[in-house]
Amino acid sequence: MKTSGKLKLASLILGPLDYANDFCLYQGYVVNECYFIFLEESSGVLWLRHVCKVEHIDNLYISGDGGGIMLIEQTQGDITEIVQRIVDRLSGMDALTFLTDVLLWTPERVDMSLKLDRFQ
């Protein structure tokens, strides 16, 4: 697969959640050192999040800026293969194709502003 070198197995600490000492630890895959794809097993949701590397600890990340994006709501099958297929497909897609073929046709999509005025 084309993903060789793009994916790295790692861990993510999310939190604090509802309480000051409430954290979750996930295993997943880092893409480009700042994005983390992981399965939330309790819900079956495959997530993509922006992350930051924890200094001096190999393969450990914390949540970055903003929330996450649900990639798949009811994930079934081999997670590694699913992640590889998603990364390969998105890596081979230009931005206009993503906007018109994926984002625009997402069933629960709502009106949003991509703030593309910064390209002017």
N, CA, C and O atoms as CSV, one atom per row, in Angstrom:
chain,resi,resn,atom,element,x,y,z
A,1,MET,N,N,0.839,-1.185,0.000
A,1,MET,CA,C,0.000,0.000,0.000
A,1,MET,C,C,0.880,1.242,0.000
A,1,MET,O,O,2.042,1.195,0.404
A,2,LYS,N,N,0.322,2.333,-0.450
A,2,LYS,CA,C,1.053,3.593,-0.529
A,2,LYS,C,C,1.336,4.217,0.831
A,2,LYS,O,O,2.131,5.152,0.919
A,3,THR,N,N,0.712,3.728,1.881
A,3,THR,CA,C,0.826,4.374,3.185
A,3,THR,C,C,2.136,4.092,3.891
A,3,THR,O,O,2.391,4.665,4.950
A,4,SER,N,N,2.972,3.231,3.342
A,4,SER,CA,C,4.208,2.915,4.046
A,4,SER,C,C,4.977,4.205,4.315
A,4,SER,O,O,5.212,5.002,3.408
A,5,GLY,N,N,5.361,4.397,5.568
A,5,GLY,CA,C,6.072,5.604,5.954
A,5,GLY,C,C,5.156,6.723,6.407
A,5,GLY,O,O,5.615,7.647,7.078
A,6,LYS,N,N,3.884,6.674,6.068
A,6,LYS,CA,C,2.953,7.730,6.477
A,6,LYS,C,C,2.295,7.424,7.814
A,6,LYS,O,O,1.962,8.343,8.563
A,7,LEU,N,N,2.105,6.157,8.122
A,7,LEU,CA,C,1.424,5.761,9.349
A,7,LEU,C,C,2.425,5.240,10.367
A,7,LEU,O,O,3.360,4.512,10.032
A,8,LYS,N,N,2.207,5.631,11.625
A,8,LYS,CA,C,3.063,5.159,12.711
A,8,LYS,C,C,2.158,4.818,13.882
A,8,LYS,O,O,1.332,5.635,14.287
A,9,LEU,N,N,2.306,3.614,14.432
A,9,LEU,CA,C,1.531,3.202,15.590
A,9,LEU,C,C,1.956,4.032,16.801
A,9,LEU,O,O,3.147,4.205,17.056
A,10,ALA,N,N,0.971,4.542,17.543
A,10,ALA,CA,C,1.270,5.412,18.681
A,10,ALA,C,C,0.102,5.400,19.657
A,10,ALA,O,O,-0.897,4.713,19.442
A,11,SER,N,N,0.242,6.173,20.735
A,11,SER,CA,C,-0.811,6.311,21.746
A,11,SER,C,C,-1.197,7.775,21.895
A,11,SER,O,O,-0.384,8.677,21.695
A,12,LEU,N,N,-2.456,7.985,22.250
A,12,LEU,CA,C,-3.012,9.328,22.421
A,12,LEU,C,C,-3.677,9.424,23.786
A,12,LEU,O,O,-4.458,8.553,24.169
A,13,ILE,N,N,-3.365,10.478,24.509
A,13,ILE,CA,C,-4.040,10.768,25.775
A,13,ILE,C,C,-5.014,11.918,25.517
A,13,ILE,O,O,-4.612,12.997,25.081
A,14,LEU,N,N,-6.301,11.676,25.791
A,14,LEU,CA,C,-7.330,12.716,25.666
A,14,LEU,C,C,-7.833,13.078,27.059
A,14,LEU,O,O,-8.110,12.199,27.875
A,15,GLY,N,N,-7.945,14.352,27.317
A,15,GLY,CA,C,-8.487,14.769,28.590
A,15,GLY,C,C,-7.880,16.090,29.020
A,15,GLY,O,O,-7.047,16.639,28.298
A,16,PRO,N,N,-8.259,16.604,30.144
A,16,PRO,CA,C,-9.267,16.031,31.021
A,16,PRO,C,C,-10.663,16.098,30.397
A,16,PRO,O,O,-10.975,17.005,29.626
A,17,LEU,N,N,-11.484,15.124,30.748
A,17,LEU,CA,C,-12.834,15.034,30.188
A,17,LEU,C,C,-13.824,15.661,31.159
A,17,LEU,O,O,-13.747,16.863,31.409
A,18,ASP,N,N,-14.747,14.889,31.713
A,18,ASP,CA,C,-15.774,15.450,32.601
A,18,ASP,C,C,-15.227,15.903,33.951
A,18,ASP,O,O,-15.754,16.832,34.564
A,19,TYR,N,N,-14.180,15.251,34.403
A,19,TYR,CA,C,-13.591,15.578,35.697
A,19,TYR,C,C,-12.116,15.897,35.502
A,19,TYR,O,O,-11.518,15.481,34.509
A,20,ALA,N,N,-11.531,16.621,36.423
A,20,ALA,CA,C,-10.147,17.075,36.281
A,20,ALA,C,C,-9.161,15.927,36.077
A,20,ALA,O,O,-8.161,16.095,35.380
A,21,ASN,N,N,-9.421,14.782,36.664
A,21,ASN,CA,C,-8.508,13.635,36.551
A,21,ASN,C,C,-9.050,12.546,35.633
A,21,ASN,O,O,-8.654,11.386,35.753
A,22,ASP,N,N,-9.942,12.899,34.723
A,22,ASP,CA,C,-10.585,11.943,33.815
A,22,ASP,C,C,-9.920,12.011,32.443
A,22,ASP,O,O,-10.120,12.974,31.702
A,23,PHE,N,N,-9.132,10.994,32.104
A,23,PHE,CA,C,-8.407,10.927,30.839
A,23,PHE,C,C,-8.697,9.602,30.150
A,23,PHE,O,O,-9.057,8.623,30.804
A,24,CYS,N,N,-8.541,9.570,28.837
A,24,CYS,CA,C,-8.658,8.328,28.072
A,24,CYS,C,C,-7.363,8.115,27.299
A,24,CYS,O,O,-6.739,9.066,26.829
A,25,LEU,N,N,-6.973,6.861,27.177
A,25,LEU,CA,C,-5.781,6.485,26.424
A,25,LEU,C,C,-6.221,5.638,25.238
A,25,LEU,O,O,-6.947,4.658,25.405
A,26,TYR,N,N,-5.778,6.018,24.032
A,26,TYR,CA,C,-6.137,5.298,22.811
A,26,TYR,C,C,-4.882,4.901,22.063
A,26,TYR,O,O,-3.873,5.606,22.100
A,27,GLN,N,N,-4.951,3.768,21.383
A,27,GLN,CA,C,-3.907,3.390,20.436
A,27,GLN,C,C,-4.444,3.660,19.055
A,27,GLN,O,O,-5.628,3.456,18.785
A,28,GLY,N,N,-3.574,4.120,18.184
A,28,GLY,CA,C,-3.987,4.411,16.822
A,28,GLY,C,C,-2.784,4.710,15.965
A,28,GLY,O,O,-1.677,4.244,16.234
A,29,TYR,N,N,-3.013,5.499,14.920
A,29,TYR,CA,C,-1.969,5.772,13.943
A,29,TYR,C,C,-1.769,7.269,13.767
A,29,TYR,O,O,-2.726,8.027,13.614
A,30,VAL,N,N,-0.517,7.675,13.790
A,30,VAL,CA,C,-0.158,9.067,13.548
A,30,VAL,C,C,0.128,9.220,12.062
A,30,VAL,O,O,0.816,8.395,11.461
A,31,VAL,N,N,-0.408,10.290,11.477
A,31,VAL,CA,C,-0.156,10.624,10.076
A,31,VAL,C,C,0.515,11.988,10.057
A,31,VAL,O,O,-0.003,12.940,10.640
A,32,ASN,N,N,1.653,12.093,9.399
A,32,ASN,CA,C,2.383,13.353,9.264
A,32,ASN,C,C,2.711,14.014,10.610
A,32,ASN,O,O,2.774,15.240,10.696
A,33,GLU,N,N,2.914,13.227,11.634
A,33,GLU,CA,C,3.332,13.697,12.960
A,33,GLU,C,C,2.359,14.645,13.660
A,33,GLU,O,O,2.666,15.131,14.749
A,34,CYS,N,N,1.201,14.922,13.070
A,34,CYS,CA,C,0.290,15.835,13.765
A,34,CYS,C,C,-1.186,15.454,13.645
A,34,CYS,O,O,-2.052,16.205,14.092
A,35,TYR,N,N,-1.479,14.309,13.055
A,35,TYR,CA,C,-2.863,13.847,12.968
A,35,TYR,C,C,-2.926,12.416,13.473
A,35,TYR,O,O,-2.038,11.612,13.188
A,36,PHE,N,N,-3.956,12.102,14.210
A,36,PHE,CA,C,-4.067,10.803,14.860
A,36,PHE,C,C,-5.396,10.176,14.467
A,36,PHE,O,O,-6.448,10.799,14.611
A,37,ILE,N,N,-5.350,8.946,13.971
A,37,ILE,CA,C,-6.553,8.199,13.615
A,37,ILE,C,C,-6.673,7.057,14.604
A,37,ILE,O,O,-5.742,6.269,14.769
A,38,PHE,N,N,-7.832,6.966,15.270
A,38,PHE,CA,C,-8.010,5.921,16.282
A,38,PHE,C,C,-9.458,5.472,16.343
A,38,PHE,O,O,-10.377,6.193,15.954
A,39,LEU,N,N,-9.632,4.252,16.845
A,39,LEU,CA,C,-10.958,3.682,17.028
A,39,LEU,C,C,-11.377,3.842,18.474
A,39,LEU,O,O,-10.663,3.427,19.387
A,40,GLU,N,N,-12.537,4.444,18.679
A,40,GLU,CA,C,-13.140,4.489,20.013
A,40,GLU,C,C,-13.999,3.223,20.105
A,40,GLU,O,O,-15.123,3.183,19.605
A,41,GLU,N,N,-13.456,2.205,20.744
A,41,GLU,CA,C,-14.073,0.877,20.711
A,41,GLU,C,C,-15.472,0.847,21.301
A,41,GLU,O,O,-16.314,0.090,20.819
A,42,SER,N,N,-15.751,1.641,22.323
A,42,SER,CA,C,-17.063,1.608,22.966
A,42,SER,C,C,-18.179,2.029,22.013
A,42,SER,O,O,-19.309,1.557,22.137
A,43,SER,N,N,-17.871,2.914,21.062
A,43,SER,CA,C,-18.891,3.399,20.137
A,43,SER,C,C,-18.693,2.884,18.717
A,43,SER,O,O,-19.608,2.970,17.897
A,44,GLY,N,N,-17.514,2.350,18.414
A,44,GLY,CA,C,-17.217,1.888,17.059
A,44,GLY,C,C,-16.871,3.010,16.105
A,44,GLY,O,O,-16.824,2.798,14.893
A,45,VAL,N,N,-16.623,4.218,16.635
A,45,VAL,CA,C,-16.334,5.382,15.799
A,45,VAL,C,C,-14.834,5.461,15.519
A,45,VAL,O,O,-14.012,5.340,16.428
A,46,LEU,N,N,-14.493,5.666,14.254
A,46,LEU,CA,C,-13.112,5.911,13.860
A,46,LEU,C,C,-12.935,7.420,13.757
A,46,LEU,O,O,-13.644,8.084,13.001
A,47,TRP,N,N,-11.986,7.957,14.519
A,47,TRP,CA,C,-11.781,9.397,14.655
A,47,TRP,C,C,-10.485,9.858,14.008
A,47,TRP,O,O,-9.526,9.097,13.881
A,48,LEU,N,N,-10.478,11.119,13.605
A,48,LEU,CA,C,-9.276,11.830,13.180
A,48,LEU,C,C,-9.168,13.072,14.052
A,48,LEU,O,O,-10.126,13.838,14.160
A,49,ARG,N,N,-8.010,13.279,14.676
A,49,ARG,CA,C,-7.795,14.443,15.538
A,49,ARG,C,C,-6.441,15.059,15.261
A,49,ARG,O,O,-5.507,14.375,14.844
A,50,HIS,N,N,-6.342,16.360,15.496
A,50,HIS,CA,C,-5.057,17.048,15.488
A,50,HIS,C,C,-4.405,16.749,16.828
A,50,HIS,O,O,-5.060,16.815,17.868
A,51,VAL,N,N,-3.103,16.417,16.810
A,51,VAL,CA,C,-2.394,16.071,18.045
A,51,VAL,C,C,-1.046,16.779,18.119
A,51,VAL,O,O,-0.547,17.320,17.133
A,52,CYS,N,N,-0.473,16.757,19.321
A,52,CYS,CA,C,0.873,17.284,19.561
A,52,CYS,C,C,1.700,16.180,20.200
A,52,CYS,O,O,1.208,15.436,21.048
A,53,LYS,N,N,2.944,16.081,19.794
A,53,LYS,CA,C,3.865,15.079,20.326
A,53,LYS,C,C,4.269,15.455,21.745
A,53,LYS,O,O,4.559,16.618,22.025
A,54,VAL,N,N,4.287,14.476,22.637
A,54,VAL,CA,C,4.790,14.682,23.989
A,54,VAL,C,C,6.315,14.594,23.923
A,54,VAL,O,O,6.869,13.603,23.447
A,55,GLU,N,N,6.979,15.633,24.403
A,55,GLU,CA,C,8.443,15.680,24.328
A,55,GLU,C,C,9.072,14.562,25.160
A,55,GLU,O,O,8.583,14.215,26.235
A,56,HIS,N,N,10.148,14.017,24.645
A,56,HIS,CA,C,10.990,13.039,25.334
A,56,HIS,C,C,10.306,11.691,25.591
A,56,HIS,O,O,10.852,10.865,26.322
A,57,ILE,N,N,9.127,11.449,25.010
A,57,ILE,CA,C,8.463,10.148,25.145
A,57,ILE,C,C,8.068,9.687,23.743
A,57,ILE,O,O,7.237,10.312,23.086
A,58,ASP,N,N,8.668,8.595,23.296
A,58,ASP,CA,C,8.392,8.089,21.954
A,58,ASP,C,C,6.939,7.650,21.811
A,58,ASP,O,O,6.366,7.034,22.709
A,59,ASN,N,N,6.365,7.977,20.679
A,59,ASN,CA,C,5.042,7.499,20.267
A,59,ASN,C,C,3.903,7.864,21.212
A,59,ASN,O,O,2.926,7.122,21.313
A,60,LEU,N,N,4.014,8.995,21.906
A,60,LEU,CA,C,2.936,9.448,22.786
A,60,LEU,C,C,2.536,10.861,22.378
A,60,LEU,O,O,3.379,11.739,22.197
A,61,TYR,N,N,1.217,11.056,22.238
A,61,TYR,CA,C,0.664,12.322,21.765
A,61,TYR,C,C,-0.459,12.765,22.684
A,61,TYR,O,O,-1.075,11.952,23.374
A,62,ILE,N,N,-0.719,14.074,22.683
A,62,ILE,CA,C,-1.862,14.640,23.390
A,62,ILE,C,C,-2.711,15.381,22.371
A,62,ILE,O,O,-2.257,15.697,21.271
A,63,SER,N,N,-3.940,15.649,22.754
A,63,SER,CA,C,-4.863,16.334,21.857
A,63,SER,C,C,-4.333,17.710,21.494
A,63,SER,O,O,-3.779,18.416,22.336
A,64,GLY,N,N,-4.507,18.083,20.240
A,64,GLY,CA,C,-4.067,19.386,19.763
A,64,GLY,C,C,-5.198,20.389,19.795
A,64,GLY,O,O,-6.061,20.345,20.673
A,65,ASP,N,N,-5.189,21.284,18.842
A,65,ASP,CA,C,-6.221,22.317,18.760
A,65,ASP,C,C,-7.510,21.742,18.191
A,65,ASP,O,O,-7.491,20.978,17.226
A,66,GLY,N,N,-8.626,22.116,18.799
A,66,GLY,CA,C,-9.933,21.763,18.260
A,66,GLY,C,C,-10.370,20.350,18.571
A,66,GLY,O,O,-9.689,19.598,19.267
A,67,GLY,N,N,-11.524,20.017,18.033
A,67,GLY,CA,C,-12.107,18.697,18.238
A,67,GLY,C,C,-11.682,17.723,17.169
A,67,GLY,O,O,-10.696,17.933,16.462
A,68,GLY,N,N,-12.442,16.656,17.065
A,68,GLY,CA,C,-12.124,15.619,16.099
A,68,GLY,C,C,-13.154,15.550,14.981
A,68,GLY,O,O,-14.184,16.224,15.006
A,69,ILE,N,N,-12.841,14.715,14.008
A,69,ILE,CA,C,-13.747,14.452,12.889
A,69,ILE,C,C,-14.037,12.959,12.892
A,69,ILE,O,O,-13.116,12.143,12.899
A,70,MET,N,N,-15.323,12.602,12.886
A,70,MET,CA,C,-15.700,11.199,12.778
A,70,MET,C,C,-15.522,10.766,11.324
A,70,MET,O,O,-16.124,11.339,10.415
A,71,LEU,N,N,-14.691,9.750,11.118
A,71,LEU,CA,C,-14.471,9.234,9.767
A,71,LEU,C,C,-15.470,8.138,9.431
A,71,LEU,O,O,-16.013,8.107,8.327
A,72,ILE,N,N,-15.716,7.236,10.382
A,72,ILE,CA,C,-16.660,6.129,10.204
A,72,ILE,C,C,-17.398,5.968,11.526
A,72,ILE,O,O,-16.781,5.984,12.591
A,73,GLU,N,N,-18.726,5.810,11.459
A,73,GLU,CA,C,-19.492,5.691,12.695
A,73,GLU,C,C,-19.598,4.260,13.219
A,73,GLU,O,O,-19.591,4.059,14.433
A,74,GLN,N,N,-19.693,3.284,12.360
A,74,GLN,CA,C,-19.798,1.897,12.809
A,74,GLN,C,C,-18.715,1.080,12.114
A,74,GLN,O,O,-18.974,0.368,11.144
A,75,THR,N,N,-17.508,1.200,12.628
A,75,THR,CA,C,-16.346,0.576,12.016
A,75,THR,C,C,-16.396,-0.934,12.188
A,75,THR,O,O,-16.630,-1.441,13.285
A,76,GLN,N,N,-16.171,-1.651,11.077
A,76,GLN,CA,C,-16.113,-3.113,11.109
A,76,GLN,C,C,-14.944,-3.567,10.264
A,76,GLN,O,O,-14.696,-3.021,9.189
A,77,GLY,N,N,-14.228,-4.561,10.747
A,77,GLY,CA,C,-13.108,-5.094,9.988
A,77,GLY,C,C,-11.784,-4.753,10.620
A,77,GLY,O,O,-11.722,-4.236,11.736
A,78,ASP,N,N,-10.729,-5.046,9.898
A,78,ASP,CA,C,-9.366,-4.808,10.361
A,78,ASP,C,C,-9.067,-3.315,10.336
A,78,ASP,O,O,-9.048,-2.698,9.270
A,79,ILE,N,N,-8.836,-2.741,11.502
A,79,ILE,CA,C,-8.650,-1.294,11.633
A,79,ILE,C,C,-7.437,-0.815,10.846
A,79,ILE,O,O,-7.490,0.235,10.205
A,80,THR,N,N,-6.346,-1.573,10.888
A,80,THR,CA,C,-5.147,-1.169,10.161
A,80,THR,C,C,-5.434,-1.060,8.667
A,80,THR,O,O,-5.040,-0.078,8.038
A,81,GLU,N,N,-6.104,-2.039,8.096
A,81,GLU,CA,C,-6.445,-2.002,6.666
A,81,GLU,C,C,-7.383,-0.852,6.349
A,81,GLU,O,O,-7.223,-0.186,5.326
A,82,ILE,N,N,-8.360,-0.610,7.213
A,82,ILE,CA,C,-9.313,0.486,6.991
A,82,ILE,C,C,-8.582,1.820,6.991
A,82,ILE,O,O,-8.792,2.648,6.105
A,83,VAL,N,N,-7.724,2.028,7.981
A,83,VAL,CA,C,-6.966,3.279,8.074
A,83,VAL,C,C,-6.069,3.437,6.850
A,83,VAL,O,O,-5.990,4.529,6.288
A,84,GLN,N,N,-5.396,2.375,6.427
A,84,GLN,CA,C,-4.531,2.442,5.248
A,84,GLN,C,C,-5.326,2.820,3.999
A,84,GLN,O,O,-4.877,3.646,3.204
A,85,ARG,N,N,-6.506,2.217,3.825
A,85,ARG,CA,C,-7.337,2.543,2.647
A,85,ARG,C,C,-7.799,3.997,2.673
A,85,ARG,O,O,-7.783,4.674,1.646
A,86,ILE,N,N,-8.213,4.479,3.851
A,86,ILE,CA,C,-8.661,5.870,3.952
A,86,ILE,C,C,-7.524,6.828,3.640
A,86,ILE,O,O,-7.700,7.760,2.855
A,87,VAL,N,N,-6.360,6.614,4.241
A,87,VAL,CA,C,-5.220,7.498,4.012
A,87,VAL,C,C,-4.793,7.448,2.545
A,87,VAL,O,O,-4.507,8.488,1.950
A,88,ASP,N,N,-4.748,6.258,1.961
A,88,ASP,CA,C,-4.390,6.140,0.541
A,88,ASP,C,C,-5.380,6.893,-0.343
A,88,ASP,O,O,-4.985,7.629,-1.248
A,89,ARG,N,N,-6.654,6.703,-0.076
A,89,ARG,CA,C,-7.689,7.354,-0.902
A,89,ARG,C,C,-7.622,8.873,-0.779
A,89,ARG,O,O,-7.656,9.577,-1.788
A,90,LEU,N,N,-7.528,9.377,0.435
A,90,LEU,CA,C,-7.475,10.823,0.631
A,90,LEU,C,C,-6.162,11.417,0.129
A,90,LEU,O,O,-6.145,12.543,-0.366
A,91,SER,N,N,-5.063,10.676,0.251
A,91,SER,CA,C,-3.768,11.165,-0.232
A,91,SER,C,C,-3.754,11.321,-1.745
A,91,SER,O,O,-3.056,12.183,-2.279
A,92,GLY,N,N,-4.520,10.491,-2.431
A,92,GLY,CA,C,-4.556,10.548,-3.884
A,92,GLY,C,C,-5.614,11.484,-4.435
A,92,GLY,O,O,-5.863,11.494,-5.640
A,93,MET,N,N,-6.237,12.269,-3.576
A,93,MET,CA,C,-7.351,13.123,-3.967
A,93,MET,C,C,-6.939,14.592,-3.872
A,93,MET,O,O,-6.295,14.997,-2.904
A,94,ASP,N,N,-7.310,15.388,-4.873
A,94,ASP,CA,C,-7.047,16.817,-4.745
A,94,ASP,C,C,-8.163,17.472,-3.930
A,94,ASP,O,O,-9.198,16.854,-3.681
A,95,ALA,N,N,-7.956,18.699,-3.523
A,95,ALA,CA,C,-8.896,19.388,-2.639
A,95,ALA,C,C,-10.272,19.572,-3.267
A,95,ALA,O,O,-11.286,19.416,-2.586
A,96,LEU,N,N,-10.323,19.899,-4.544
A,96,LEU,CA,C,-11.612,20.096,-5.200
A,96,LEU,C,C,-12.394,18.791,-5.267
A,96,LEU,O,O,-13.608,18.790,-5.067
A,97,THR,N,N,-11.725,17.694,-5.544
A,97,THR,CA,C,-12.391,16.391,-5.558
A,97,THR,C,C,-12.915,16.052,-4.174
A,97,THR,O,O,-14.032,15.552,-4.045
A,98,PHE,N,N,-12.129,16.313,-3.137
A,98,PHE,CA,C,-12.596,16.059,-1.774
A,98,PHE,C,C,-13.849,16.884,-1.469
A,98,PHE,O,O,-14.829,16.355,-0.944
A,99,LEU,N,N,-13.817,18.167,-1.794
A,99,LEU,CA,C,-14.971,19.027,-1.516
A,99,LEU,C,C,-16.220,18.576,-2.260
A,99,LEU,O,O,-17.303,18.510,-1.678
A,100,THR,N,N,-16.072,18.266,-3.549
A,100,THR,CA,C,-17.247,17.961,-4.367
A,100,THR,C,C,-17.703,16.509,-4.273
A,100,THR,O,O,-18.900,16.241,-4.378
A,101,ASP,N,N,-16.790,15.571,-4.080
A,101,ASP,CA,C,-17.167,14.156,-4.070
A,101,ASP,C,C,-17.352,13.579,-2.672
A,101,ASP,O,O,-18.053,12.579,-2.511
A,102,VAL,N,N,-16.741,14.185,-1.663
A,102,VAL,CA,C,-16.833,13.636,-0.312
A,102,VAL,C,C,-17.609,14.577,0.604
A,102,VAL,O,O,-18.698,14.235,1.067
A,103,LEU,N,N,-17.061,15.746,0.865
A,103,LEU,CA,C,-17.649,16.643,1.855
A,103,LEU,C,C,-19.066,17.085,1.478
A,103,LEU,O,O,-19.964,17.068,2.320
A,104,LEU,N,N,-19.265,17.471,0.247
A,104,LEU,CA,C,-20.584,17.951,-0.182
A,104,LEU,C,C,-21.658,16.866,-0.113
A,104,LEU,O,O,-22.840,17.173,0.041
A,105,TRP,N,N,-21.256,15.604,-0.227
A,105,TRP,CA,C,-22.215,14.494,-0.246
A,105,TRP,C,C,-22.297,13.745,1.078
A,105,TRP,O,O,-22.885,12.665,1.137
A,106,THR,N,N,-21.718,14.298,2.139
A,106,THR,CA,C,-21.854,13.692,3.458
A,106,THR,C,C,-23.295,13.887,3.921
A,106,THR,O,O,-23.758,15.025,3.998
A,107,PRO,N,N,-24.024,12.799,4.234
A,107,PRO,CA,C,-25.463,12.909,4.527
A,107,PRO,C,C,-25.838,13.890,5.635
A,107,PRO,O,O,-26.829,14.605,5.489
A,108,GLU,N,N,-25.094,13.953,6.729
A,108,GLU,CA,C,-25.448,14.830,7.843
A,108,GLU,C,C,-24.812,16.206,7.734
A,108,GLU,O,O,-24.837,16.978,8.692
A,109,ARG,N,N,-24.244,16.522,6.578
A,109,ARG,CA,C,-23.553,17.797,6.400
A,109,ARG,C,C,-24.522,18.958,6.633
A,109,ARG,O,O,-25.691,18.908,6.250
A,110,VAL,N,N,-24.005,19.981,7.260
A,110,VAL,CA,C,-24.764,21.217,7.465
A,110,VAL,C,C,-24.011,22.336,6.765
A,110,VAL,O,O,-22.856,22.165,6.376
A,111,ASP,N,N,-24.659,23.473,6.606
A,111,ASP,CA,C,-23.967,24.613,6.013
A,111,ASP,C,C,-22.768,24.969,6.880
A,111,ASP,O,O,-22.858,24.976,8.108
A,112,MET,N,N,-21.658,25.261,6.239
A,112,MET,CA,C,-20.453,25.621,6.972
A,112,MET,C,C,-19.661,26.620,6.156
A,112,MET,O,O,-19.836,26.726,4.942
A,113,SER,N,N,-18.794,27.347,6.824
A,113,SER,CA,C,-17.908,28.267,6.142
A,113,SER,C,C,-16.494,27.725,6.250
A,113,SER,O,O,-16.007,27.474,7.353
A,114,LEU,N,N,-15.835,27.543,5.122
A,114,LEU,CA,C,-14.460,27.073,5.110
A,114,LEU,C,C,-13.468,28.223,5.223
A,114,LEU,O,O,-12.258,28.000,5.253
A,115,LYS,N,N,-13.972,29.448,5.284
A,115,LYS,CA,C,-13.126,30.639,5.443
A,115,LYS,C,C,-12.095,30.752,4.327
A,115,LYS,O,O,-10.944,31.113,4.574
A,116,LEU,N,N,-12.508,30.444,3.100
A,116,LEU,CA,C,-11.597,30.503,1.962
A,116,LEU,C,C,-11.290,31.928,1.521
A,116,LEU,O,O,-10.490,32.138,0.609
A,117,ASP,N,N,-11.930,32.920,2.170
A,117,ASP,CA,C,-11.634,34.312,1.857
A,117,ASP,C,C,-10.168,34.652,2.150
A,117,ASP,O,O,-9.651,35.638,1.623
A,118,ARG,N,N,-9.506,33.866,2.966
A,118,ARG,CA,C,-8.085,34.110,3.241
A,118,ARG,C,C,-7.222,33.803,2.021
A,118,ARG,O,O,-6.040,34.144,2.010
A,119,PHE,N,N,-7.785,33.168,0.995
A,119,PHE,CA,C,-7.040,32.880,-0.246
A,119,PHE,C,C,-7.064,34.074,-1.201
A,119,PHE,O,O,-6.378,34.058,-2.224
A,120,GLN,N,N,-7.836,35.094,-0.882
A,120,GLN,CA,C,-7.960,36.248,-1.802
A,120,GLN,C,C,-6.685,37.043,-1.854
A,120,GLN,O,O,-6.609,38.041,-2.571
